[in-house]
Amino acid sequence: MKKMTNIARFSIIAMMVATLAGLSSCRTQTGVVEKQNTPTIGFQKQKPIQMILDSDFGSSTDDLFALMMLNHYIDEGRVDLKGVIVDREGDKNAGIVDIFNTYYGHPDIPVGLERNGVKNPRCFIPYNGICDLKDAQGKPLFKRTFDSSQCPDGYKLYRKLLSNAEDKSIVIVAIGFATTLSQLFESGADEYSNLSGLDLFGQKVKAVYIQSGRFEAGDSLCGYNMRAASRQSAVFYDKLPKNVELYMSPSNVGDKMDYLPKDVLVDLSYTEVNPIKAVYTNFTCDTGQRMWDTNCLVHAVEGNDAYYLSPRGWVTFVDQGEESLMLFKQDPNGNARYQIPGDSYFSENKLMDIRHYTRMNNRPAQYTIEGPQPQVIKEEAVEWVKPRVQLLIDKYMGSAGNKLNPDDVRFMFRCIGYTGPNAFDYTEAETLLTDTIYTTMLRRAVRNGNKSVVIVTGPPSSGKTTAVNQLNLKKAGLIYDAALIGPNRLAQAIATAKREGMEDVKVVMVYNDVLTCFKNSVNKGKREWRYTGLDYIVNAFRDNIGKLEQIRAAYPDILITPIDCSGNQGVHPVSLQDAQKWNYTVSSDDLHNLLSYLLSEVNSGEVEASLLPSLTGDVQSIPGISEADKPLVNEIVKSVKEQTDAYKNQKR
């Protein structure tokens, strides 16, 4: 019994209702009612679809999800994959297919490689680097089955596969450039067949499902793949035999199917080694995650009922290079139809089907990092992290881009009880994990050829993240946004960056006055329900005394950029001489102002009583409080106790 997507199930239910009502028609977007044969209701074992996949592996990741799904379709007996054509030049791009097919248990599928195609096409994500990844022992991370440099030319493999096929038996899913197909069309007789490539194609191929076009949007654009190889695309559309069905998936069908990196890593969080996971954790995958290419594959396997389709017609390709057009003319005798975008429910349904297959894996990890688990804190939280370090690193790096922020790292502890107000219960676990992620992200940046790191540091809530957003640091290999509180934490971060091969290390030191820092922290707490105690703010502020001078002396070769955000009056770069005048001492007058502000917030009613202890911290332990301010401290402690006791009694 074959598995069905939700939309397929809904389709069967709808067809049963229609049959009972004596209806057997469907309405197209144009409003024309077309008669349809009433489908047979029930589950019938079908012969697997004989398919060839043609794709431009090595750039956008939707190709990878199509290949992953295809391997699962093979396991389900729904597809007989005859071969894979890689139409982007480069041996490593064929190596990607080898890695995936070997990993998912189908290593013997033939692979052909384009060797005379688009020169230097745009590469959104150079993920063919997974061919070079090594494990902890220095061995290739993924098993390989063949030497990709020995792959046959793509059009030759097409000829071989088609010559061995029965007439009108092959379905082609084309989700890349039309380069190899055009070479096939222009090929002559060879050792595989006396037929020309065009005649061989017309005789053996039943249908082509291709990612192209954008007809109903009013712009007639043909899509990136077709533009990048416009001459070859013109050959394909001009010579495509009229007896071959053509189903097109325009880009705006997949535009709403946004498979976010963080969701990809959640779906793969149960397995330690997976090729898609390796791509998302070793390369910056902030583009290419919309699921354009999978729609061609799903359509080919699930059939026409899985998509909204245009009426029949003919397609004309107008070769104008980057401005190439695809024109569609309705004709009931035409061989072409195109998918029409559905609503948000439709798009979500298709996306969830992909995610369903992503989660299928026979190599689960020993541990889990998803789903609620018994609360563990402090030393126990550290022990929880240790065996799960790689899983946690993968989850963070899959959506972090080039930014590392300990606040974001801490959120991964929610499954073991982190709520925000109890942040200090996870300090050691967060430091362990952040330091490990930092080293891993440095290595990724160096491996990708970007040997620059910017360390943005300063007191808590001083304006570091604001500075990151305004200083245009996007080109850096890594942006480390952290207070780095404690002996030599900043120096250690610099030393680690240099040790890992970073050639360009910059430090952005951000300053703000202590009262503004605390006010910023309180306002952030009101937004996020995560307060930082006054004792921590004061101690962290004082931790910066002499830090600038120490770093200048220890690392005279690095660039230090001081940023003054005093009073939240903006991000202002200042000279090193001016930065040396910054005051981190926290005087008795500063403490009086801080305590007065804290008392007003405690009594304001704007902070939930259960969160007041995390707002005040151990206020009595702050060094330097004058005798005149001791009553102020006692009033704060008394008010917090009264409110928390009342809260507890109310809860009872």
C-alpha positions as CSV (number, residue, x, y, z in Angstrom):
1,M,0.0,0.0,0.0
2,K,1.6,3.3,-1.0
3,K,1.9,6.2,1.3
4,M,-0.2,9.3,0.5
5,T,0.2,12.9,1.3
6,N,-2.7,14.7,3.1
7,I,-3.7,16.5,-0.1
8,A,-3.9,13.1,-1.9
9,R,-6.2,11.8,0.9
10,F,-8.3,15.0,0.6
11,S,-8.5,14.5,-3.1
12,I,-9.9,11.0,-2.8
13,I,-12.5,12.1,-0.3
14,A,-13.5,14.9,-2.6
15,M,-13.8,12.6,-5.5
16,M,-15.9,10.1,-3.6
17,V,-18.3,12.9,-2.7
18,A,-18.4,14.1,-6.3
19,T,-19.1,10.6,-7.6
20,L,-22.0,10.1,-5.2
21,A,-23.4,13.5,-6.4
22,G,-23.1,12.5,-10.0
23,L,-20.5,15.1,-10.7
24,S,-17.3,14.5,-12.6
25,S,-15.9,17.9,-13.6
26,C,-13.3,20.3,-12.3
27,R,-12.9,24.0,-12.8
28,T,-9.7,25.6,-14.1
29,Q,-8.4,29.0,-13.3
30,T,-10.0,30.4,-16.4
31,G,-13.4,29.2,-15.4
32,V,-13.7,26.6,-18.1
33,V,-15.3,23.4,-16.9
34,E,-13.5,20.3,-18.4
35,K,-14.9,16.8,-18.3
36,Q,-12.8,14.3,-16.5
37,N,-12.9,10.6,-16.1
38,T,-14.1,9.5,-12.7
39,P,-11.0,8.0,-11.0
40,T,-11.0,4.6,-9.5
41,I,-11.5,4.9,-5.7
42,G,-9.2,2.8,-3.5
43,F,-5.6,1.8,-3.2
44,Q,-4.0,0.0,-6.2
45,K,-0.4,-1.1,-6.5
46,Q,1.1,0.7,-9.4
47,K,4.2,-0.1,-11.3
48,P,7.1,2.2,-10.2
49,I,7.6,5.2,-12.4
50,Q,10.7,4.9,-14.6
51,M,12.5,8.2,-14.1
52,I,15.6,10.1,-14.9
53,L,16.5,13.1,-12.7
54,D,18.3,16.0,-14.4
55,S,19.5,18.7,-12.0
56,D,22.1,21.5,-11.4
57,F,23.5,20.2,-8.1
58,G,26.0,22.4,-6.3
59,S,24.1,25.7,-5.7
60,S,20.5,25.9,-4.2
61,T,19.5,23.3,-1.6
62,D,16.1,22.5,-3.0
63,D,17.8,20.1,-5.4
64,L,19.1,18.2,-2.4
65,F,15.6,17.8,-0.9
66,A,14.4,16.5,-4.2
67,L,17.1,13.9,-4.3
68,M,16.5,13.0,-0.7
69,M,12.7,12.5,-1.4
70,L,13.5,10.6,-4.6
71,N,15.6,8.1,-2.6
72,H,12.6,7.5,-0.2
73,Y,10.3,7.1,-3.2
74,I,12.5,4.3,-4.4
75,D,12.3,2.6,-1.0
76,E,8.5,2.9,-1.2
77,G,8.5,1.2,-4.6
78,R,7.0,4.3,-6.3
79,V,10.0,5.1,-8.5
80,D,12.5,3.1,-10.5
81,L,15.3,5.7,-10.9
82,K,17.3,4.8,-14.0
83,G,19.9,7.5,-13.6
84,V,20.8,11.0,-12.5
85,I,22.2,13.7,-14.8
86,V,24.2,16.5,-13.2
87,D,24.0,19.5,-15.6
88,R,26.3,21.8,-13.6
89,E,30.0,21.3,-14.5
90,G,32.4,20.0,-11.9
91,D,33.3,16.5,-10.6
92,K,32.3,17.4,-7.1
93,N,28.8,18.2,-8.2
94,A,28.5,14.6,-9.4
95,G,30.1,13.6,-6.1
96,I,27.2,15.1,-4.2
97,V,24.8,12.7,-5.9
98,D,27.1,9.8,-5.1
99,I,27.2,10.8,-1.4
100,F,23.4,11.1,-1.2
101,N,22.6,7.9,-3.1
102,T,25.2,6.0,-1.1
103,Y,24.0,7.4,2.2
104,Y,20.3,6.5,1.4
105,G,21.2,3.0,0.3
106,H,21.1,3.2,-3.6
107,P,24.8,3.4,-4.6
108,D,24.4,1.7,-7.9
109,I,22.3,4.4,-9.7
110,P,24.3,5.6,-12.8
111,V,25.3,9.3,-12.8
112,G,26.2,11.4,-15.8
113,L,28.0,14.7,-15.8
114,E,27.7,17.8,-18.0
115,R,31.1,18.8,-19.2
116,N,30.2,21.5,-21.8
117,G,27.5,23.5,-20.1
118,V,27.0,26.9,-18.5
119,K,30.4,28.5,-17.7
120,N,30.7,29.8,-14.1
121,P,26.9,29.9,-13.4
122,R,25.8,31.7,-10.3
123,C,26.4,29.6,-7.1
124,F,24.2,30.5,-4.2
125,I,25.7,28.0,-1.8
126,P,28.9,26.2,-2.7
127,Y,27.8,23.0,-0.9
128,N,29.8,20.6,-3.1
129,G,32.4,21.2,-0.4
130,I,30.7,18.3,1.5
131,C,32.9,16.0,-0.7
132,D,35.9,17.3,1.2
133,L,34.5,17.0,4.8
134,K,36.4,14.8,7.2
135,D,35.4,13.1,10.4
136,A,37.3,13.3,13.7
137,Q,39.8,10.7,12.5
138,G,40.5,12.6,9.3
139,K,38.6,10.2,7.0
140,P,36.0,11.3,4.5
141,L,32.8,12.1,6.4
142,F,30.6,10.4,3.8
143,K,31.2,7.1,1.9
144,R,31.5,7.2,-1.8
145,T,30.8,4.5,-4.4
146,F,32.6,5.8,-7.5
147,D,35.1,8.2,-8.9
148,S,33.1,11.1,-10.1
149,S,35.8,12.2,-12.6
150,Q,35.0,9.0,-14.4
151,C,31.3,9.7,-14.9
152,P,30.1,9.5,-18.5
153,D,29.0,12.7,-20.2
154,G,25.5,13.5,-19.4
155,Y,24.0,13.3,-22.9
156,K,25.8,9.9,-23.4
157,L,24.2,8.5,-20.3
158,Y,20.8,9.8,-21.5
159,R,21.3,7.9,-24.8
160,K,22.3,4.7,-23.0
161,L,19.4,4.8,-20.6
162,L,16.8,5.7,-23.3
163,S,18.0,3.1,-25.7
164,N,17.4,0.4,-23.1
165,A,13.9,1.7,-22.2
166,E,10.6,0.6,-23.5
167,D,8.7,3.1,-25.8
168,K,6.9,5.9,-23.9
169,S,8.1,4.6,-20.5
170,I,10.5,7.3,-19.2
171,V,9.5,10.3,-17.1
172,I,12.2,13.0,-16.9
173,V,12.3,15.4,-13.9
174,A,14.4,18.4,-15.1
175,I,15.1,20.8,-12.3
176,G,18.4,22.4,-13.6
177,F,19.8,23.8,-16.8
178,A,18.6,22.5,-20.2
179,T,22.2,22.1,-21.4
180,T,22.4,18.3,-21.3
181,L,19.0,17.9,-22.8
182,S,19.9,20.2,-25.7
183,Q,23.0,18.2,-26.3
184,L,20.9,15.1,-26.4
185,F,18.6,16.6,-28.9
186,E,21.5,17.6,-31.2
187,S,23.3,14.2,-30.9
188,G,23.5,11.6,-33.6
189,A,23.7,7.8,-33.8
190,D,26.3,6.1,-31.6
191,E,27.1,2.8,-30.0
192,Y,23.8,2.9,-28.0
193,S,21.3,3.6,-30.8
194,N,21.1,4.3,-34.5
195,L,18.5,7.0,-33.8
196,S,19.2,10.6,-33.4
197,G,18.9,12.0,-29.9
198,L,15.7,13.8,-30.8
199,D,14.1,10.7,-32.3
200,L,15.3,8.6,-29.4
201,F,13.7,11.1,-26.9
202,G,10.4,11.2,-28.8
203,Q,10.2,7.4,-28.9
204,K,11.1,6.6,-25.3
205,V,10.0,9.6,-23.2
206,K,6.4,9.9,-22.0
207,A,6.6,13.2,-20.0
208,V,9.0,16.0,-18.8
209,Y,8.4,17.8,-15.5
210,I,10.5,20.9,-15.6
211,Q,11.1,23.9,-13.2
212,S,10.5,26.9,-15.4
213,G,8.2,29.7,-16.4
214,R,6.0,32.2,-14.7
215,F,3.0,32.7,-16.9
216,E,0.1,34.0,-14.9
217,A,2.2,36.6,-13.1
218,G,2.0,38.8,-16.2
219,D,5.8,39.1,-16.8
220,S,6.4,36.0,-19.0
221,L,9.7,35.5,-17.3
222,C,11.3,32.1,-17.9
223,G,13.1,31.5,-14.6
224,Y,16.8,31.6,-13.6
225,N,17.6,28.1,-14.9
226,M,16.3,28.9,-18.3
227,R,17.9,32.3,-18.5
228,A,21.3,31.1,-17.5
229,A,21.4,28.7,-20.4
230,S,19.1,30.6,-22.7
231,R,20.6,29.2,-26.0
232,Q,20.3,25.6,-24.9
233,S,16.8,26.3,-23.4
234,A,15.7,27.6,-26.8
235,V,16.9,24.4,-28.4
236,F,15.0,22.3,-25.9
237,Y,11.7,24.1,-26.2
238,D,11.9,24.5,-30.0
239,K,12.8,20.8,-30.7
240,L,10.8,19.1,-27.9
241,P,8.7,16.4,-29.6
242,K,5.1,17.4,-29.6
243,N,4.1,13.9,-28.5
244,V,5.9,14.3,-25.2
245,E,3.8,15.8,-22.3
246,L,5.3,18.9,-20.7
247,Y,4.5,19.9,-17.1
248,M,6.1,23.1,-15.9
249,S,6.5,24.3,-12.3
250,P,6.9,28.1,-12.3
251,S,9.0,29.6,-9.5
252,N,6.1,31.4,-7.8
253,V,4.5,28.0,-7.0
254,G,7.5,27.2,-4.7
255,D,7.9,30.8,-3.4
256,K,5.6,30.2,-0.5
257,M,7.2,26.9,0.5
258,D,10.0,28.3,2.6
259,Y,11.9,25.6,4.4
260,L,13.8,27.6,7.0
261,P,17.2,26.5,8.0
262,K,16.2,26.3,11.7
263,D,13.3,23.9,10.7
264,V,15.7,21.8,8.6
265,L,18.0,21.3,11.6
266,V,15.0,20.6,13.9
267,D,13.9,17.9,11.5
268,L,17.4,16.4,11.5
269,S,18.1,16.9,15.2
270,Y,17.8,13.1,15.9
271,T,20.7,12.1,13.7
272,E,24.3,13.0,14.0
273,V,25.5,12.4,10.4
274,N,23.4,13.3,7.4
275,P,24.4,15.0,4.1
276,I,21.7,17.6,4.2
277,K,22.6,18.4,7.8
278,A,26.3,18.6,6.8
279,V,25.4,21.2,4.2
280,Y,23.3,23.3,6.6
281,T,26.0,23.2,9.3
282,N,29.1,23.7,7.2
283,F,27.8,26.3,4.8
284,T,25.8,29.4,5.1
285,C,22.4,28.4,3.9
286,D,20.4,31.6,4.1
287,T,19.4,31.4,0.4
288,G,17.9,28.7,-1.8
289,Q,15.7,27.2,0.9
290,R,12.4,27.8,-1.0
291,M,11.2,24.5,-2.3
292,W,11.0,25.1,-6.1
293,D,12.5,21.9,-7.5
294,T,10.6,19.5,-5.3
295,N,7.3,20.4,-7.0
296,C,8.4,18.8,-10.2
297,L,9.3,15.6,-8.5
298,V,6.1,15.4,-6.4
299,H,4.0,16.2,-9.5
300,A,5.7,13.4,-11.4
301,V,5.1,10.9,-8.6
302,E,1.7,12.0,-7.2
303,G,0.1,12.8,-10.5
304,N,-2.0,15.8,-11.7
305,D,-4.4,15.7,-8.8
306,A,-1.6,16.9,-6.5
307,Y,-1.5,20.4,-8.1
308,Y,-3.7,23.1,-9.6
309,L,-3.0,23.1,-13.3
310,S,-3.6,25.4,-16.3
311,P,-5.5,24.4,-19.3
312,R,-3.5,22.7,-22.1
313,G,-1.5,24.8,-24.5
314,W,1.8,25.3,-26.3
315,V,5.0,26.9,-25.0
316,T,7.3,29.2,-27.0
317,F,10.7,30.2,-25.7
318,V,12.1,33.6,-26.8
319,D,15.8,33.6,-26.4
320,Q,16.9,37.1,-25.2
321,G,19.6,36.0,-22.8
322,E,18.9,37.4,-19.4
323,E,15.6,38.8,-20.6
324,S,14.4,35.6,-22.2
325,L,10.7,35.0,-22.2
326,M,8.4,32.0,-22.2
327,L,5.0,32.5,-23.8
328,F,2.0,30.2,-23.3
329,K,-0.9,29.9,-25.8
330,Q,-3.9,27.9,-24.8
331,D,-4.9,25.1,-27.1
332,P,-6.9,21.9,-26.0
333,N,-4.5,19.9,-28.3
334,G,-1.4,21.3,-26.8
335,N,1.2,19.2,-25.0
336,A,2.0,21.6,-22.1
337,R,0.4,22.6,-18.8
338,Y,1.8,24.5,-15.9
339,Q,1.2,24.5,-12.1
340,I,-0.8,27.3,-10.6
341,P,0.1,28.5,-7.1
342,G,-2.2,27.4,-4.3
343,D,-3.2,29.1,-1.1
344,S,-1.1,29.1,2.1
345,Y,-2.7,25.9,3.2
346,F,-1.7,24.2,0.0
347,S,1.9,25.4,0.3
348,E,2.2,24.4,3.9
349,N,0.8,21.0,3.0
350,K,3.5,20.5,0.3
351,L,6.2,21.7,2.7
352,M,5.1,19.4,5.5
353,D,5.3,16.5,3.0
354,I,9.0,17.3,2.4
355,R,9.6,17.6,6.1
356,H,8.0,14.2,6.6
357,Y,10.6,12.7,4.3
358,T,13.5,14.7,5.8
359,R,12.7,13.1,9.2
360,M,12.9,9.6,7.8
361,N,16.3,8.2,8.8
362,N,17.6,4.9,9.9
363,R,20.6,6.4,11.7
364,P,19.2,8.0,14.8
365,A,21.5,9.6,17.4
366,Q,21.8,8.2,20.8
367,Y,20.5,11.4,22.4
368,T,17.8,13.9,21.8
369,I,17.8,17.7,22.0
370,E,14.1,18.2,21.1
371,G,11.0,18.0,23.1
372,P,10.4,18.6,26.8
373,Q,12.7,16.7,29.1
374,P,13.1,16.6,32.9
375,Q,14.5,19.9,34.1
376,V,18.2,20.0,34.8
377,I,20.3,23.0,36.0
378,K,23.8,24.0,36.9
379,E,26.3,21.1,36.9
380,E,23.6,18.7,35.7
381,A,22.9,20.9,32.7
382,V,26.6,20.8,31.9
383,E,26.5,17.0,31.9
384,W,23.4,17.1,29.7
385,V,25.3,19.2,27.2
386,K,28.4,17.1,26.9
387,P,27.1,14.0,25.0
388,R,24.9,16.3,22.9
389,V,27.4,18.9,21.9
390,Q,27.5,18.0,18.2
391,L,23.7,17.9,17.9
392,L,23.5,21.3,19.6
393,I,26.2,22.8,17.5
394,D,24.5,21.6,14.3
395,K,21.1,23.1,15.4
396,Y,22.6,26.5,16.2
397,M,24.9,26.8,13.2
398,G,22.1,25.8,10.8
399,S,20.3,29.1,11.3
400,A,22.9,31.4,12.8
401,G,24.6,32.6,9.6
402,N,27.8,34.3,10.6
403,K,26.6,35.5,14.0
404,L,27.3,34.0,17.4
405,N,25.4,35.4,20.4
406,P,25.3,33.6,23.8
407,D,21.7,34.7,24.4
408,D,20.7,32.7,21.3
409,V,22.7,29.7,22.4
410,R,20.9,29.7,25.8
411,F,17.6,29.3,24.1
412,M,18.5,25.8,23.1
413,F,18.2,24.8,26.8
414,R,14.4,25.4,26.8
415,C,13.7,21.7,26.5
416,I,15.5,21.1,29.9
417,G,13.9,24.0,31.8
418,Y,15.5,27.3,30.7
419,T,12.8,30.0,31.0
420,G,14.7,33.3,30.9
421,P,14.5,34.4,34.5
422,N,16.6,31.3,35.5
423,A,19.4,32.2,33.1
424,F,22.1,31.9,35.8
425,D,21.2,28.3,36.3
426,Y,22.6,27.6,32.8
427,T,25.7,29.9,32.9
428,E,28.2,27.1,32.9
429,A,26.4,25.0,30.3
430,E,26.0,28.1,28.0
431,T,29.7,29.0,28.4
432,L,30.8,25.4,27.5
433,L,28.5,25.3,24.4
434,T,29.2,28.9,23.3
435,D,33.0,28.3,23.4
436,T,32.7,25.1,21.4
437,I,30.4,26.7,18.8
438,Y,32.8,29.7,18.5
439,T,35.7,27.4,17.6
440,T,33.5,25.4,15.1
441,M,32.2,28.6,13.4
442,L,35.8,29.9,13.1
443,R,36.8,26.7,11.4
444,R,33.9,26.9,9.0
445,A,34.7,30.5,8.1
446,V,38.3,29.6,7.4
447,R,37.3,26.6,5.4
448,N,35.0,28.8,3.3
449,G,37.9,31.2,2.7
450,N,36.7,34.1,4.9
451,K,39.4,34.5,7.5
452,S,37.9,37.6,9.2
453,V,36.3,37.8,12.7
454,V,34.7,40.8,14.5
455,I,34.4,40.4,18.2
456,V,31.8,42.9,19.5
457,T,32.1,43.2,23.3
458,G,31.1,45.5,26.2
459,P,28.9,45.6,29.3
460,P,25.5,43.8,29.1
461,S,22.8,45.8,27.3
462,S,25.3,48.5,26.3
463,G,24.2,48.5,22.7
464,K,26.4,45.7,21.2
465,T,23.7,44.2,19.0
466,T,22.6,47.7,17.8
467,A,26.3,48.4,16.8
468,V,26.4,45.1,14.9
469,N,23.3,46.0,13.0
470,Q,24.6,49.5,12.1
471,L,28.3,48.9,11.4
472,N,27.7,46.8,8.2
473,L,29.7,43.7,9.4
474,K,27.9,41.3,7.0
475,K,31.1,40.4,5.1
476,A,32.9,39.1,8.1
477,G,33.5,35.4,8.4
478,L,32.1,35.5,12.0
479,I,30.6,38.2,14.2
480,Y,30.9,37.3,17.9
481,D,28.5,39.4,19.9
482,A,29.1,38.8,23.6
483,A,29.9,40.6,26.9
484,L,32.9,38.2,27.5
485,I,32.8,38.7,31.3
486,G,35.5,37.1,33.4
487,P,39.3,37.0,33.6
488,N,40.9,37.0,30.1
489,R,37.7,36.0,28.3
490,L,38.3,38.6,25.5
491,A,42.0,37.8,25.3
492,Q,41.1,34.1,25.0
493,A,38.6,34.8,22.2
494,I,41.3,36.7,20.3
495,A,43.8,33.9,20.9
496,T,41.4,31.2,19.7
497,A,40.6,33.1,16.5
498,K,44.3,33.5,15.7
499,R,45.0,29.8,16.5
500,E,42.2,28.7,14.2
501,G,43.6,30.6,11.2
502,M,41.8,34.0,11.3
503,E,44.1,36.5,9.6
504,D,41.9,39.6,10.2
505,V,40.8,39.9,13.8
506,K,38.9,43.1,14.8
507,V,37.5,44.1,18.2
508,V,34.6,46.5,18.6
509,M,34.4,47.7,22.1
510,V,31.0,49.3,23.0
511,Y,30.4,51.6,25.9
512,N,27.3,52.9,27.6
513,D,26.9,54.4,31.1
514,V,25.9,52.0,33.7
515,L,22.5,53.4,34.5
516,T,21.5,53.3,30.8
517,C,22.8,49.7,30.6
518,F,20.6,48.7,33.5
519,K,17.5,50.5,32.1
520,N,18.1,48.8,28.7
521,S,18.3,45.4,30.5
522,V,15.0,46.1,32.4
523,N,13.2,47.1,29.2
524,K,14.6,44.0,27.5
525,G,13.3,41.9,30.4
526,K,9.8,43.3,30.0
527,R,9.8,42.3,26.4
528,E,11.4,38.9,26.7
529,W,10.6,37.9,30.4
530,R,14.3,37.6,31.0
531,Y,15.8,40.0,33.6
532,T,19.5,40.4,34.5
533,G,20.0,41.2,38.2
534,L,21.5,44.5,39.2
535,D,24.4,42.8,41.0
536,Y,25.4,41.1,37.7
537,I,25.2,44.3,35.7
538,V,27.4,46.2,38.2
539,N,30.0,43.4,38.4
540,A,30.0,43.0,34.6
541,F,30.4,46.7,34.1
542,R,33.4,46.8,36.4
543,D,34.9,43.8,34.7
544,N,35.8,46.2,31.8
545,I,38.2,48.3,33.9
546,G,41.6,48.3,32.1
547,K,40.4,45.8,29.4
548,L,41.1,48.1,26.5
549,E,44.7,48.8,27.7
550,Q,45.3,45.1,28.3
551,I,44.2,44.1,24.8
552,R,46.2,46.9,23.1
553,A,49.3,45.7,25.0
554,A,48.8,42.0,24.3
555,Y,47.7,42.3,20.7
556,P,49.1,45.5,19.1
557,D,48.5,44.1,15.6
558,I,44.7,43.9,15.8
559,L,42.3,46.7,15.0
560,I,40.2,48.0,17.9
561,T,37.2,50.2,17.1
562,P,35.7,51.9,20.2
563,I,31.9,52.7,19.9
564,D,30.2,55.1,22.3
565,C,26.5,54.5,22.9
566,S,26.2,56.6,26.1
567,G,22.6,57.5,27.0
568,N,21.4,55.5,23.9
569,Q,22.2,58.6,21.8
570,G,23.3,56.5,18.8
571,V,26.3,54.5,17.6
572,H,29.3,56.8,17.6
573,P,32.9,55.6,16.7
574,V,35.5,57.4,18.9
575,S,39.2,57.5,19.1
576,L,41.2,55.1,21.3
577,Q,42.3,58.2,23.3
578,D,38.7,59.1,24.0
579,A,37.8,55.4,24.8
580,Q,40.5,55.4,27.5
581,K,38.5,58.0,29.3
582,W,35.4,55.7,29.6
583,N,34.5,55.3,33.3
584,Y,33.8,51.7,34.5
585,T,34.2,52.3,38.2
586,V,30.5,52.6,39.3
587,S,30.8,55.3,42.0
588,S,28.6,55.6,45.1
589,D,26.5,58.2,43.2
590,D,26.0,55.7,40.4
591,L,24.9,53.0,42.8
592,H,22.4,55.4,44.4
593,N,20.9,56.2,41.0
594,L,20.8,52.5,40.2
595,L,19.1,51.5,43.5
596,S,16.6,54.3,43.2
597,Y,15.6,53.2,39.7
598,L,15.4,49.6,40.8
599,L,13.1,50.4,43.6
600,S,10.8,52.4,41.3
601,E,10.6,49.4,38.9
602,V,10.0,46.9,41.8
603,N,7.1,49.0,42.9
604,S,5.8,49.9,39.5
605,G,3.6,46.8,39.1
606,E,5.1,46.3,35.6
607,V,7.3,43.4,36.6
608,E,5.5,40.2,37.5
609,A,6.1,39.3,41.1
610,S,7.6,35.9,40.3
611,L,10.3,37.7,38.2
612,L,11.3,40.3,40.8
613,P,14.1,38.2,42.3
614,S,15.8,37.8,38.9
615,L,15.5,41.6,38.4
616,T,17.1,42.5,41.7
617,G,19.6,39.7,41.9
618,D,21.6,39.6,45.2
619,V,21.4,43.3,45.6
620,Q,22.8,43.2,49.1
621,S,26.1,41.7,47.9
622,I,27.0,44.6,45.6
623,P,30.4,46.1,46.7
624,G,30.6,49.8,47.3
625,I,27.0,50.6,48.6
626,S,27.3,53.5,51.0
627,E,25.8,53.4,54.5
628,A,23.3,56.1,53.4
629,D,21.9,53.7,50.7
630,K,21.6,50.7,53.0
631,P,18.0,51.6,53.9
632,L,17.2,51.8,50.1
633,V,18.6,48.3,49.7
634,N,16.5,47.1,52.6
635,E,13.4,48.7,51.2
636,I,14.0,46.9,47.8
637,V,14.4,43.5,49.6
638,K,11.3,44.0,51.7
639,S,9.1,45.0,48.8
640,V,10.3,42.1,46.7
641,K,9.6,39.7,49.6
642,E,6.1,41.1,50.2
643,Q,5.2,40.8,46.5
644,T,6.6,37.3,46.0
645,D,4.9,36.0,49.2
646,A,1.6,37.5,48.0
647,Y,2.1,35.9,44.6
648,K,2.8,32.5,46.1
649,N,-0.3,32.7,48.4
650,Q,-2.4,33.7,45.4
651,K,-1.2,30.7,43.5
652,R,-2.2,28.4,46.3
